[in-house]
Amino acid sequence: MSRNRFLRDKNPKSLIWVFLLIFAIFYPMLTSIYTILPPLIGIVGVFVIYNMEKNKLYTFLGIFYLLNLDFNAGLPLLLSLIIVVLVYILIYPSAKLIINCKKCLALFLIIFIDILYYSSLFMYDFIFSLNRIVADSTLIFYIIIDFMIGILL
């Protein structure tokens, strides 16, 4: 009975929530299978930062995506979440005061989160003598795709 009510209401917010939930569950799995798909860490990081005070449900979905991505890709657990929280606490308040353009602020945060995340992965590999991440053109491709999606949003 409640299923019929959900289909009758066609509330756009509930449809967006369902789409984001499906995206948070399945896209990290696809990125671990198909390496050409970018992990979108910068985009989701900015999504979490912007929704931290506004919408707790969207923040939870972003955090779930980051944890799911770390788990599925075999990356250090909580590293992406730690990077996003550090950027939110240390960088975002001052960057928000300096950069007045919302699009410019989002692009700055995307690039900063990506560079900080990949450099911390390199440090993690160096400290523990692992070879989880390889510095090649795919990392630049991931950053460029994050940047281009940020321009479109």
N, C-alpha and C positions, 0 to 999 in steps of 0.2 A: 504494500500500500504506500509506503513512504517512497518507494522507487518511482511510482507513477507521479507522485507529487513533485519529485525532483525533476522529472522529465517535463512536467507541465509548467513549472516555474520558469525554467530556462533563464535563471539568474546568471548574468554574465560573470559576476564575481565567483560563483561556484564553478563555472566552467573554466575560468582562468586557474582557479585553485586545483582542479582536477588535471588540467594540462600541465601545470608546474609539477605536480606530484608524479605524473607519468614521466615527465622529462627528468626529474631528479632520480627516479628509480632506474630508467632504462638507458639514458645517455652515457653515464659512466661505464656501463657494461659494453656499449658499442665502442667507446673510445679505447677500451682495453683490447677489443677484438680487432678493430680497424684503426691502425695507428695514424692514418691520415686525418682522422677527425681530431680537432683540437680539444683540449680538456676544458677550455673556457674558464680558467681559474680567475682571471682578472675581471671578467664580466660578472661572474657569480659573486666575487668578492665585493664589487661595487654594489651589486644587488643587495647583499647582506648589510653593507654599511649604510646604504640609503634607507633600508627598511628596519634598521635596528630600533629606532624610536617610534616609528609610525605603525608598522604592522608586524606583530610578533609571529604570526603564522607564516608569512613570507620569509622572515628571517630564519625560522625553523627549517623551512624547505631548502633554503640556501645552505644552511649548515649541514643538513642531511645530504645534500648533493656533494658538498666538499668531503664529508666523511666517506660517502659511498665511492667517490672517485679515488680517494687515497686507498681504500680497502680493495677495490677492484683492480687498480693499476699496480698494486704491490708497492706503493710509495710509503714513506714514513707516516704512520697514522698521526693525525692531528696537526701535521706540519702546515697544511694549507689554512686550516682554521686559526692556528697560532699567528700566521703571517697576517691574515685578515684582521684579527683582533688587535695586533700590534699597530697596523696601519690605522685602524679606527681610533685607537687611543693616542698614538704619538703623532701621526701625520695629518689625519683628516681635520682636526679642529683648526690648526694653523693654515692648512691649505685652503680650507673653506673661507678663511678671512682674506687670504692673499688673492685667490682666484675667484673672480666674481661671476664669470660665465659658467653656467651649470654643465654645459657640454665639455668645456675645457677642463673643468674639475674632474668630470668622469673619465675623460681620456687620460689625464695625468694619473689618476688613481689606478686605472687599468694597467698602464705601462709600469707604474711603480710596484704594484702587486705582482705582476708577472716577473719583472726583473728581480725583485726581492725573493720570490718563491724559487725561481730557477737557480739563483746564486746560493740560496740556502740548501737546495738539493745538491749542488756541486760541493759545498762545504761538508754536507752529510756524507757524501761518497768519499771525500778525501779523508775525513776523520776516521771512518770505519773501514776504509780500504775496500769499498764496493764499486761496482760498475753498473749501477742501476740506470743512470742517465748518461747519454752520449751527446756531446756538444757537436751537433751537425746542423744542417739547414732546416730540419724539422722544427727545432726550437724557435728559430727566427720566423718560420712559417706560423707557428702557434701564436707568437706575439703579434704578428701582423694581422692574423685573422681576428684575434681579440680586439685589436685596435680598430679594424674595419667594422666589426659589429658594434663597437662602441660609438663609432661615427654615425652608423645607421640608427642607433637608438637615441 
